[in-house]
Amino acid sequence: MPSTESDAGTLASSLHRSILGFGLAVLGILGVGLARQLLTGEYLVGVAGVGIALGAGYWILSLFLEGLHDR
């Protein structure tokens, strides 16, 4: 079934998802770094880091699934 979107629109959407995914990956890595503070007793920072890492991971997964759906 041919797509109703143009190739340029598909490319732009894919590029947008990849840039957003890269930024979220960096944010997730920073969140994991903050989550390591749980081991040193910094519970507020550690819990915030866990939340950031899980949120970024969930958003990356949703971007991946959106890309598969658009395909």
N, C-alpha and C positions, 0 to 999 in steps of 0.2 A: 504494500500500500504506500503510495508516494506521500511524502510529508507536505503539509501545507505551508510550512515555514521555509524561508529561503536558506540557502547554504550560509550566507553571511549572518543571518540571524542565529542559526545553529552554532556557528563558530563563536559569535559574540557571547552566547549563553554558556558555551563550554569554557570559554576563556574567563568569564565572570566567575563560574563555579571553581575553576582551578585557582584563581587568585584568592578568592575567599577561603578556599580550603587550605591554601598555604598559610594565610594569616591565622586561621584557626589552629593549624598545627603548631605554629610558633606559640600561640597563646596556650595551647594545651601543654606544651613542653614547659612553659613558665609555670603553669598550674601544678605540674608534677613537682617542679622544684620547690614551690611553696608548700606542697603537701609533705615534703620531706621534713618540714619544720615540726610536724607532729612528733617526730622521734626526739626532738630536743625540748619538748614541753611547750612550744608555742602553739597552743591548741586553736586559737582564733584564726591565726594565719594559715595553719595547716588545714583546717576545715574549709576555709575559703579557697585554698588551693585545690582541694579535692573537688569542690563544687565547680571551679573553673575548668579543671581537667575533664570532669565528666560531662559538663555542658558542651565544651568544645568537641569532645569525642562524639556526642550525640548529634551535634550539628554537622560534623564531617560525615557521619553515617547517613544523615538525611540528604546531604548534598550528593553523595554517591548514589543513593537510591533514586533521587530526582534525575540524575544523569542517565541511569539505566531506564527509567520510565520515558524520558524524552527520546531515547534511542529507538 
